[in-house]
Amino acid sequence: MGFGLGERATCPDYILEPAQESLDQPLLSIKEEGIELVKMAMPLVVSYLLQYVINLAGIVILGRMGAEELGAATLASMFSTLTAFSPGIGLATALDTLCSQAYTGAHDVTIIGVYLQRAILFMSALWGGLGLVWFNAEWIFVNIMRQDPHLARLASIYLQWLWPGMLPVLLFESIKRYLQAQGIMNASTIILGLVTPFTFLLTYLLVFWPPTAIGFIGAPIAYSISYTIVLLMIIGYVRFVDGSEAWGGWSRKCLEGWGTFARLALPSVIVISAEFCAWELVTLATTFFGITALAAQSVLITTDACLYQITLGWGVASSIRVGHYLGGNLPLHAKRAAYAATYISLLMGSFNAIILIVFKSHWAYIFINDVDVIKLVATITPILAVCQMCDVVGNVSGGILRGQGRPSIGAFFNLVGYYVIAAPLGGILAFKFNMGLQGLWLSLSVALIVLTLGQCIIGVYMADWDLIAVASRRQFIQREGDDADNGPLVPQPTKETISPD
């Protein structure tokens, strides 16, 4: 029988019973769960912030070279975000579901290593495709994006030298998730903490220092070298420090079960790509409103992007925590963790929003001294505060959905929010009602409110935790038997239901 919604269905006892290693797991209070989530999330938050800083190294240093070089690096950075980082992070998030649930739900923990191997193959294929696109980026910039030919040429050169470093970036993301699923949160943070200052130093040496300077291309080369070092260090960490017990060596099983991996990865790719694309479209639309609006947008988007790195860490921590409980067939524990994560996200989002509003007339001075720009930033900052609050809660609820194995719900609400609601609403407010940049940000805030409420209601408050836990347990019991491709972690609703009694 299927596992859906409706009448009672029966399941074998070995599926309904908690995993043996989970039998002594105490049911924590909301406060205790919150403390555990904070412990998990803090290293992840620092890790994402460090990655963001590394990504800025080339742009910051090339900004001292000239406006043309800065513009080319910014264009290349935007293009690489849309074509590489968005799909790459989306693919890696499939491991949030698979590895976290397998760590507590599978009898053979080396299945986590098999999932990592599949991710490595997916990432390698993505990297190969990127080469085809990036080495023809000049044509795309000129003929599709209508960029200045000289700027397009510089940006394409930047991408060509950046491409070798993208494989280490993608593989690092996969290995990082592999370790995090095992509860090893500090490894990537320590490694990135060591490499970040080295990246800035190397970038400066390759761009400006006369004995080693090679000019503009020094920035992407430094980035590629830095992430190659990061990849080697995290591989060494797994090999010699911690995390190797889940590896189990290369297996032919990595060539099987691609369907499940793709079904989990594709919605996450859609979620992240849809979000990044929507924000880039807002920046593109801002060019119609003059230099003051564009400068204000630069301040606003930089602030939001920096704060967004914090929310990413909380989303991943929530996904891992919920996935661990569901893999061990502990639905009540998972539900409590989800509620704790949601409450924390509300508190953190509210704190961020209050800080932004209180300092709305002052913090823009960090970036610029132009009075008109500062006034426009102050006007839009309350809307940014709403967006930031929704971003925190939305990332956490999206992480909960990934932990449940239901990322497609997040993909649906992201597409509806950004492209069914925000795109037309933004056009109407910004151009028809002459609200300009403020209208664009209002449309984004409405989209974020809709998708956040949708994810919270369905992913947290309406979730059938017993059903989801049984489906997760069933999948891994079947996988350990034949490693078959058993479809989505959570079956589609039918007229049946389950009861753990």
N, C-alpha and C positions, 0 to 999 in steps of 0.2 A: 504494500500500500504506500501511497505518497505521504508526504509530511506537509500538510498545509493548514487551512483554516476551516473549521466546521466541526464535524463529529469527532468523537474520540477515536484515535487509532492506536494500535499497539506496536511496541518496539521490543526487540530482544533486551533482556536485562543487562547484557554486557554493553549495550549502547547507552541505556538510561543511567547506569551507575557512573559515578564520578571516576575519573582516572585514579589509580591507586595512589599516585604521588600527591593527589589533591585532597585525599580523605581528611588529612589533619589540617587543612587550610582554614584558619579561623575567619568568621564573617566579621569584617571590620566595620566600624561605624563610619558615617559620612566624613567626620573629622579625620579619623585615622586613614581612610582612603585618600583624603585630600593631602595629608602629609606624605604618604607614599608617592602620590603623583608628583608632588613638588620635588621630591628626591630624584625621581626619574626624569622630570622635565628640565631641571636646571642645567645639567650638562648638555642637553640637546639644544637648549636656547643659546648657550654660549657657542656651541658648535656652528649653528646656523649663522649667528652674527659674525663669527670668524670667516666663514665661507663668503659672506657678503662683503666683508672688508677685503678679502683676497681678490674678489671680482672687481673691486673698485681701484685696485692698485694701478693698473695700466691707465685707466681714465684719469686718475688724479695726477699721475706723473706726466702723461702726455699733455695735460692741460697747460703745463708750463712750457711746452714746446710751441704751441700756437693754436689758434682757434680752428684752423683747418684740420690739424691732427686730432684735436679733441672731438670735433664733429664726426670724423671718420671712425674713431674708436667708439663713440657713442652709438653711431648707426650700426656698426658691427656687433656691439654688445646687445643692442635691441634684437637684431636678427638672430644672433646665437641663442638668446633667451627663448625666442619663439620657436626656433627649429631644433634646438638641442636640449636646453635645460628643461623646458616644459615637458616634452615627451619623455626625456630621461628620468626626471623625478617621478613622473606618472608611472613609468614602468617599474621603478624601484619600489613604489608604494604597494605593488602587488605582494611584495615580501612582507609588508606590515601585517597583512592578513595571513598569508600562508605560513610564514615562519613563526609568528607569535602563537598561532593556534597549534601548530605542530609541536612546539616546544613543550607544551603541557598535554597535548592530546594524542600524539603519536608514540607508540611503544619504542620505535627505533628513531632516535633523535637525529641520526645522520640523514634523514629525509630533508632536514633543513639545508644540508649541504647540497642535495640534489636540486632544491629550489634555487639556491644561489647559482648553481651551474647553469640552470635554465635562464636565469636573469643575465648571466654573463654572455650567453649566446644571443639573447635578445639585444643586449646593449651593443655587442659587437656588430650585429646587423644594422642597428641604428647608426652607429659610427660610420660604417661603410656607406650608407645612404647619404649621410651628411657630407662626405667627401664629394660625392657627385653634385650636390647642391651648392656647397660652399665654393668649389672651384669654378662654378659658373655664376657666382653671386653678382659679379659686375653687370652681367646682362640683366639680371633680375632687378638690381637697383636702378638701372638706367631705363629699361623698357617697361617695367611693371610699376615700380615705386616712383619713377620720374625724378630721380635724384640727379644732382649735378654730376657730369661724367667724371670730373677729377676726384670729387669726393667719393664717388662710387668705386673708382679704381683703388683709392687708398683703403677704403673699407674692405674691399675684396682681398687685398693683400694681407690685411690684418687677419681676416678669417682663415686664409690659407696657412698662415703660420700658427694660428690658434688650433687648427684642426688636429694636429698630432697630440695635443694635450687633452682633447675631449675624451678620448678613450680612457685615460686614467681617471678623469672626472666621473665618467659613467660607471666604471668599475668600482671606484671608491664609494659611490652612492650605494651600490649593491652590497658591498662587503660591510659597510656601515650598518645597513638594515639587518644584515645577518647577525652581527654582533649585538645590536640593540634588542633583537628578539630573544636573545639569551640573557638579557638583563645586563649586558656589558655596555654601559652608557658613556664612560669616560674616555674610551680609547680614541675616538675621533676628535674629541675636544682637546686632549693632550697633544695629539699630532698636529692639528691645525694651529694650536697655540704656539708650537715650535716653528712651524713653517711660515706663518703670517708675516712676522718681521723680516724673515729671510726673503720673502717674495718682494716686499717693498725695496729692500736693499738691492736685490738682483735686478729688479726693474730699473732702478736708478742707474746702476752700473752699466747696464746694456743700452740704456737710452742716452745718458748724459756724460758719464765719466770717460774722459778722453782715451785712456789706454784700452778700454773695452767697448766703447760706445759704438753701436751699429744703427742708432737712430730709431725711427718709428717702429720698425719690426722688432726692436728689442723688447717691447712690452708684451706682445703675444708669445714670444719665445720664452720670456721669463715665466709667464703664466704656465706654459706647457711643461717647463722644467720643474716648476714648483709642484704641480699636481702629479708629475711622475714620481717625485720624491714622496709625496703624500701617499700614493698608492703603494710604493715599496715599503713604506713604514707600517701601513696598516696590515699588509700581508705578513710582514715580519712579526707584528703584534699577534696575529692569529697563530702563526707558526711557533713562536717561542714564548708567548706570555699567556694568552687566554683565548678560548673560543674554538680551538682545533677539534674538540671532541665531537662537534656537530658536523664536521667536514666529511669524513669517511672516504675521501679520495674520489677521483673522477669516476663516474658511473654512466653506463649506457642509458640509464633511466632518465638522464637529463635530456635525451632526445625524444622522450615521450611526455604526455600530459601537457603539451603546449596549449591545448584548448582552454583548460582551466586557468592557466597563467594569463593567457590573452584576455579572457573574459573578465578577470579581476583587474588587469592592467589598463585595458582600453577605457573604462569609465574614469579611472584616475587621470589618464592622459587627457581626456576630454575636460575634466574638472579644471586641471591646472592650465591647460592651453587656452580654454575658454576665458578663464580669469585674466591671464596675462595678456591675451589678445584684446580683451575689452578695455583694459587699462591703457594699452598702447594706442588703441583707436581714439580714446579720449585725448591723449597727448597730441595725436595727429589732428584731431578736430580743433584743438586749441590754436593751431597755427592760423586759423581764420580770424582770430580775435586780436591779433597784434602782439607786439613784443612784450608788453606788460603782462598780458594774460599768460603768455608762454613762460615768462620768468616765474610768475606765481605758480604755475603748474609744476615747474621744475622743483620749487621748494616743497610744494604739497606732496608730490609723488615721491620725492626723496625721503621725506619724513614718514610717509605711509609704508614705503618699502622697508625702511629700517625697522619700524615697529612690527611689520609683517613677519620678519625673521623670528621674533619672539613667539608669535602665534603658531608658527610652523612646528616649533619644538613641543608646544603643548598638544598640538594635534597628533603628533607621532607618539608621544607618551600615552595619550588616551587610547590610541589604537592598540598599542602593545599591551597595556593593562587589561583592556576588555578582551583582546584576543587570547591572552594567557588564561583568563578565567573560563572563556567559552571552550577553549581547547581541552580544559580539564573538566568540562561538563559541570560548571558551577554557575548557573544562570543568575542566581540571586546575588552572588558576589559581583558578577559582571554588571548587573543592573545598578548596584550600589556604586561601583566605580564610575559608571557613566553619569550618574546623578552628581557625584562628587566633582567630576571633571567639568560638568556643565555649570555647577555653582561657582567653581573657581574661575571659569572663563568669564562669567558674568561680573564677578568682582574685579578681575583684572581688566576687562574691557571698560568697566565703569571708571576705574582708576585712571587708565590711559585717557579716556574721554575728558575727565575732569581736569587733568593736567593740561591737555591741549587747549581747553576752553579758558582756563585761568590765565595761561600765558599766550593767548592768541595774538595779542598786540606786541609781543616782545620777542618770541622765539625766532621769527623770520629774520631778525637782525644777525643771526648766526650765519645766514647765507648771503644776505644782500643788504645794501643801505638805501636803495631806491624807495622813496616814501610811497609812491603810487602802488608799487608791487607789495609793499608791506601792508597797506590798507586792504588790498584785494585779498591777500592771504588771510588777514584777520577776519574778513567777511565770510570766507569760505571755511575757515577752521572749524566752526561748530558742525558743519556738514561732515568734514573729515572726522570729527570726533565720533559721530554716529557710525560712519563707515568703519572706523577702527574698532568700535565696540562690537559691531556685527562680525567683523573679520575674526576677532578672537573666538567668539561663540561659534561662528560658522566653521572655523578650522577644527575646533574641538569636536563638534557634532559630526563633521566629515570624518575625523579620525575614528570616532565611535562606529560610524557606518563601515569603515574599512575593517575595524576589528571584528565586526559582525560578519564580514564577507559580503556586504551589500553596497559597494561603491557606486553602483549604477543609479541608486537613489540620489546621491550627491551630484552625479553627472546630469541627471534630469533637472534638478532644481537650479544648477548653475547655468545650463543652457536657457531655461525659461527666464531666470532672473536677468541675465546679461543681454540676451539677444531677443527675447520676446517682449520684455518689459523695458530694460534700460536703453537699448538702441533706439527704438522709436520715440520713447519718452524724452531721451536726451536731445534728439533732433528737434522735437517740437519745442521744448523749453529753451534750448540754446539759440535756435535760429528763428522760429516763428514768434516766440514771445520775447526775443532779444535779451535773454538772461545770460547769454555767453557761458563763460567757464562755470559760473554758479549753477546754471541749468544742467550742465553735464554732470557735475558732482551730485546734484539732487537726484538725478536719474540713477546714478550708481548707488546712492544710499537706499533708494527704494528697492533696487535689485538685491542688495545685500540683506535688507530686512526680510524680503520674501524668501530667499534661499535659506537664510538662517532659521527662520520660523519653520519652514518646511522640513529641514533636516532634523531640527530638535523635536518636532511633534512626531514624525514618523520614526526617526532613528533612536529616540530616547523614550518618549512618553507613551507611544503606541506600540513599541517593540514587543513581540512575543518572545521573551527571553528563553523560555523553556524550549520552544520550537527551534530557535537559532542554535542553542547549545547542543541539542540532539542532532541537528543536521551537521554541525561541525564535527561532533564525535563520530557520527556514522561515516563521514567522508574519510577520516583518517584511518578508521578501522578497515575500510575497504581498500584504501591506498596501500596500507601495509601488507595486504594480502596479494594484490596484483599490480599495484601502482597504475591502475586504470584511470582514464580521464572521466571522472564521475560528475562533471557538470558543476554548476555553481554551488557554493557553500550552503546557500539557503535556497531550498526548492521553491518553485513558483506556487502560489496559493492554489489549493484545490478545495474540495468539500470535506476534507479531513483535518483533524488536529491531533495533537499528541498530549499526553498527560504523563508526568513522571510518576504518577501513583500506580 
